[in-house]
Amino acid sequence: MREGKLGSMNDLITALQLDNQRVIAPKKKGSRVLFAELGSPEEFTADYLITHNSMKEFFFPQSEVLVDFAYDSEGVEVNDRLPESFPETVIIGARPCDARGQHSLDAVFTVDYEDDFYLRRRAVTTIIAISCTKTDAACFCTATGGKPDGTDGSDLLLTPLADGSYYVETASPKGEEFLSKHESLFSPAPERGQRDAAVKPAYDALRTDLDGDVPMAVKGWLDNYANYDSDKWTKLVANCLSCGACTFSCPTCHCFDIVDEGKLGKGERKKNWDGCQFDHFTLHSSGHNPRERQPKRWRNRFTCKFKIYQDKWELPGCVGCGRCIRVCPVGQDITEVMKSASK
């Protein structure tokens, strides 16, 4: 690991854009801060707790054309729509929880099946995370094994300092290469105590009702098949509206559907985001739906987060970012289910 100091975020973004890099970073849009492509360094905003959306859409778009096709009486023509290349991209401002979640998304698209669209985007993207210096009541990263200044999943980690500069740490070979390539923008690292003081408020404000033992206890409860039909599911999650906001904002949710769209003679095959909270997600062509009631669908999502990911990949399905809590229109809180299941 190498360390250094970045004096100006504007200088970094300017240098990247002059080098024809696509820069994705927190950008103010109305009342929200979203990950979006920056048109200029001035569009970057440092005043955010966490972006409204996760960065997964820049690896796994909400909608993507896989092939196009045309047909007539002579036959069918199918054309692959995988581009020859994707733009070199730098994502700046991911929180450590988001960066950590990228490992979980990697497993989905690279272990059982290698998704070329995902892999090529991943190969040309550098992730620069920024440590959290504040948290809110929805943050619970430490309860899932993360921390406000964790480096897991990022290539570089920046920690904001009091003078407006950033403490820089490399976290991968790609980060080392990035630091070397842009050496002129970085100076020797200041005292480590400045960095630790910067993240201390985030640690101090973290919730105390959840700890690192909770996911293990939740996993044990889920492993007991007798709890599969526990009345806790109905009591705790019956108010869910099936809107899917939690799945779309989550950095590790990855469900998708593949559909053919078009008109007579031609069309496109698309991969679109889908979500296990939608009532039609498990609807069979026969009309049978094994998860016909919302508590069953919520049970599936919770089990995926705290058991299936662990069993299959030994990775977290939940990184404690709290987005699902913040966006839920009825105030459904996943941590309340965690606490109930861990007792």
C-alpha positions in Angstrom: 0.0 0.0 0.0 1.2 3.5 -0.9 0.0 6.7 0.8 0.0 10.3 -0.3 -2.0 13.5 -0.3 -4.3 15.0 -3.0 -4.4 18.7 -2.7 -7.3 19.4 -5.1 -10.2 17.3 -6.3 -10.8 19.8 -9.2 -7.2 19.2 -10.4 -7.7 15.5 -10.3 -11.0 15.6 -12.3 -9.5 18.1 -14.8 -6.5 15.9 -15.4 -8.7 12.8 -16.0 -11.0 14.6 -18.4 -8.1 16.0 -20.3 -6.9 12.4 -20.6 -10.3 11.5 -22.1 -11.4 9.6 -19.1 -15.1 9.4 -18.3 -15.6 10.6 -14.7 -18.5 9.4 -12.6 -19.0 11.2 -9.3 -21.6 12.6 -6.9 -23.5 15.3 -8.7 -26.4 17.5 -7.3 -29.6 17.0 -9.2 -32.5 18.9 -7.6 -32.6 17.9 -4.0 -30.7 14.6 -4.5 -27.1 13.7 -5.0 -26.6 11.1 -7.6 -23.7 9.2 -9.2 -23.6 10.7 -12.7 -21.1 11.6 -15.4 -19.5 15.0 -14.8 -19.4 17.6 -17.5 -16.9 19.7 -15.6 -15.0 19.5 -12.3 -17.3 22.1 -10.8 -20.2 19.6 -10.9 -18.6 17.4 -8.3 -20.2 17.8 -4.9 -18.5 16.8 -1.7 -21.5 17.6 0.5 -23.3 14.2 0.6 -23.7 11.4 3.1 -24.2 8.8 0.4 -25.5 9.0 -3.2 -29.1 8.3 -3.8 -28.2 5.6 -6.4 -25.4 3.0 -6.2 -22.6 2.8 -8.7 -23.7 -0.6 -9.9 -25.6 0.9 -12.9 -22.2 1.8 -14.5 -21.2 -1.8 -14.6 -24.7 -3.3 -14.9 -27.0 -0.8 -16.6 -30.7 -0.6 -15.9 -31.5 -1.6 -19.5 -29.1 -2.9 -22.1 -29.4 -4.3 -25.6 -27.7 -7.6 -26.0 -28.5 -8.4 -29.6 -30.7 -7.0 -32.3 -32.5 -9.2 -34.9 -34.4 -9.0 -38.1 -36.5 -11.7 -39.8 -38.5 -12.2 -43.0 -39.5 -15.1 -45.1 -35.9 -15.9 -46.0 -34.7 -16.4 -42.4 -33.4 -14.6 -39.3 -30.4 -12.3 -38.9 -29.0 -11.8 -35.4 -26.4 -9.2 -34.6 -24.3 -9.1 -31.4 -24.4 -5.6 -29.7 -21.4 -6.1 -27.5 -19.2 -3.0 -28.2 -15.6 -3.4 -29.3 -14.6 -1.3 -26.3 -16.1 0.7 -23.4 -14.9 4.1 -22.3 -12.1 4.3 -19.7 -13.9 5.3 -16.6 -13.0 6.6 -13.1 -15.7 6.5 -10.4 -14.9 9.0 -7.7 -16.8 9.2 -4.4 -18.0 5.7 -3.8 -18.5 5.2 -0.1 -16.5 2.2 1.4 -19.8 0.3 1.7 -20.4 0.7 -2.0 -16.9 -0.4 -2.9 -17.1 -3.4 -0.7 -20.4 -4.4 -2.3 -18.6 -4.5 -5.7 -17.0 -7.9 -4.7 -20.5 -9.3 -4.3 -21.6 -8.1 -7.7 -18.4 -9.4 -9.2 -19.3 -12.9 -8.0 -22.7 -12.8 -9.7 -21.3 -11.9 -13.1 -18.0 -13.7 -13.1 -18.2 -17.0 -11.2 -21.0 -19.2 -12.6 -21.1 -17.2 -15.9 -18.7 -14.7 -17.3 -20.8 -11.7 -18.5 -18.7 -10.0 -21.2 -20.6 -6.7 -20.9 -19.9 -6.6 -17.1 -16.3 -7.8 -17.3 -15.3 -5.3 -20.0 -16.7 -2.4 -18.1 -15.1 -3.6 -14.9 -11.7 -3.9 -16.6 -11.7 -0.3 -17.7 -13.0 1.2 -14.5 -11.1 2.6 -11.5 -12.9 2.9 -8.2 -11.8 5.8 -6.0 -13.7 5.6 -2.7 -14.0 8.4 -0.2 -14.1 7.7 3.6 -17.2 8.6 5.6 -16.7 11.5 8.0 -20.3 11.4 9.1 -23.1 8.9 9.3 -26.8 8.8 10.0 -29.3 6.5 11.7 -29.6 4.3 8.5 -25.9 3.5 8.4 -24.9 0.1 9.7 -21.8 -0.9 7.8 -19.9 -2.2 10.8 -22.7 -4.7 11.5 -22.0 -6.4 8.2 -18.2 -6.4 8.5 -17.4 -3.0 6.9 -16.2 0.3 8.3 -16.4 4.0 7.4 -12.8 4.0 6.1 -12.5 0.5 4.7 -10.5 -0.1 1.6 -12.1 -3.4 0.5 -13.3 -3.2 -3.1 -11.8 0.1 -4.0 -8.6 0.9 -5.9 -7.9 4.1 -4.1 -9.3 5.5 -0.8 -9.4 9.2 -0.2 -10.1 10.6 3.3 -11.1 14.3 3.4 -8.9 16.4 5.7 -9.7 19.6 7.5 -7.8 21.8 5.0 -9.8 20.5 2.0 -7.1 18.1 0.9 -7.4 14.3 0.9 -5.3 11.6 2.5 -4.7 8.9 -0.2 -4.2 5.2 0.2 -3.9 2.6 -2.6 -5.9 -0.5 -2.2 -5.1 -2.6 -5.4 -2.6 -2.9 -8.1 -4.9 -0.8 -10.3 -4.7 1.9 -7.6 -0.9 1.7 -7.5 -0.8 2.2 -11.3 -3.2 5.1 -11.1 -1.1 6.8 -8.5 2.0 6.4 -10.5 0.4 7.6 -13.7 -0.8 10.8 -12.0 2.2 11.3 -9.7 2.3 15.0 -10.2 -1.1 15.5 -8.5 0.0 13.8 -5.3 2.4 14.9 -2.6 3.8 13.0 0.5 1.2 11.8 3.0 0.6 14.0 6.1 0.6 12.5 9.6 -1.7 9.5 9.8 -3.3 11.1 12.9 -5.0 13.7 10.7 -6.7 10.9 8.7 -7.8 9.1 11.9 -9.2 12.3 13.3 -11.2 13.0 10.1 -13.1 9.6 10.3 -13.6 9.6 14.1 -16.9 11.5 13.9 -18.3 8.7 11.6 -17.3 6.0 14.0 -18.6 7.9 17.0 -22.0 8.4 15.4 -22.5 4.7 14.3 -25.4 2.8 15.8 -24.8 0.8 19.0 -27.8 -1.5 18.7 -26.1 -3.6 16.0 -22.7 -5.3 16.1 -20.6 -7.6 14.0 -22.2 -10.7 15.7 -25.6 -9.9 14.4 -25.2 -11.3 10.8 -23.8 -14.5 12.2 -26.8 -14.9 14.5 -29.1 -14.0 11.6 -27.4 -16.7 9.4 -27.9 -19.3 12.2 -31.6 -18.4 12.4 -32.0 -18.7 8.7 -30.1 -22.0 8.6 -32.8 -23.4 10.8 -35.5 -24.5 8.3 -38.1 -24.4 11.1 -37.9 -20.6 10.8 -38.8 -20.6 7.1 -42.5 -20.2 7.9 -42.0 -18.2 11.1 -44.8 -15.7 11.8 -42.1 -13.1 12.2 -42.1 -12.5 8.5 -45.7 -11.4 8.5 -45.4 -9.3 11.6 -42.3 -7.5 10.6 -42.8 -6.9 6.8 -46.5 -7.0 6.1 -46.5 -3.3 5.4 -44.2 -3.6 2.3 -45.8 -2.2 -0.8 -43.8 -4.3 -3.4 -42.5 -1.1 -5.0 -39.0 -2.5 -5.5 -37.2 0.8 -4.5 -35.0 -1.2 -2.1 -33.8 -3.6 -4.8 -33.1 -0.9 -7.3 -31.1 1.3 -4.9 -29.2 -1.6 -3.4 -25.5 -1.9 -4.5 -25.6 -5.8 -4.4 -29.1 -6.6 -5.8 -28.6 -8.0 -9.3 -31.8 -9.6 -10.6 -32.6 -9.0 -14.2 -35.0 -10.2 -16.9 -34.2 -10.8 -20.6 -37.0 -9.8 -23.0 -37.5 -9.3 -26.7 -38.9 -5.9 -27.8 -39.7 -4.8 -31.3 -42.2 -4.8 -34.0 -42.9 -6.8 -37.1 -39.7 -7.8 -38.9 -37.2 -6.6 -36.3 -36.4 -6.1 -32.7 -34.0 -6.1 -29.8 -33.2 -8.5 -27.0 -32.7 -6.5 -23.8 -31.5 -7.2 -20.3 -33.5 -5.1 -17.8 -33.3 -4.8 -14.1 -35.9 -6.8 -12.2 -36.6 -7.3 -8.5 -37.7 -10.1 -6.2 -40.2 -7.7 -4.5 -42.4 -7.5 -7.6 -45.5 -9.7 -7.5 -44.8 -11.1 -10.9 -41.2 -12.0 -10.3 -41.8 -15.7 -9.6 -45.1 -16.0 -11.5 -45.2 -19.2 -13.5 -46.7 -19.5 -16.9 -49.3 -21.8 -15.4 -50.5 -19.0 -13.2 -49.0 -20.5 -10.0 -46.9 -18.1 -7.9 -44.8 -19.7 -5.1 -44.4 -16.3 -3.5 -47.9 -14.9 -3.9 -47.8 -12.8 -0.7 -45.4 -10.0 0.0 -44.0 -11.4 3.3 -42.7 -14.4 1.3 -41.1 -12.1 -1.2 -39.5 -10.1 1.5 -38.3 -13.3 3.2 -36.6 -14.2 -0.1 -34.7 -10.9 -0.3 -33.6 -11.1 3.4 -32.5 -14.7 3.0 -30.5 -13.8 -0.2 -28.7 -11.1 1.7 -27.8 -13.0 4.9 -27.7 -16.6 3.8 -27.6 -17.3 0.1 -24.6 -15.0 -0.6 -22.8 -16.4 2.4 -23.4 -20.0 1.4 -22.6 -19.6 -2.3 -19.7 -17.1 -2.2 -18.8 -16.3 1.4 -19.5 -12.7 0.6 -21.9 -10.2 2.1 -25.2 -9.7 0.4 -25.8 -6.6 2.5 -23.1 -4.0 3.1 -25.0 -1.8 5.5 -25.3 1.3 3.2 -28.8 2.0 4.5 -30.2 3.0 1.1 -33.2 0.6 1.4 -34.1 2.2 4.7 -33.9 5.8 3.3 -35.9 5.1 0.1 -38.7 3.0 1.6 -42.0 4.9 1.4 -43.4 3.0 4.4 -40.3 3.0 6.6 -39.5 -0.7 6.3 -36.2 -1.1 8.2 -34.1 -4.2 7.4 -32.1 -3.7 10.7 -35.3 -4.3 12.7 -35.7 -7.7 11.0 -32.0 -8.4 11.6 -32.4 -7.7 15.3 -35.5 -9.8 15.6 -33.9 -12.7 13.7 -30.8 -12.6 15.8 -32.5 -13.0 19.1 
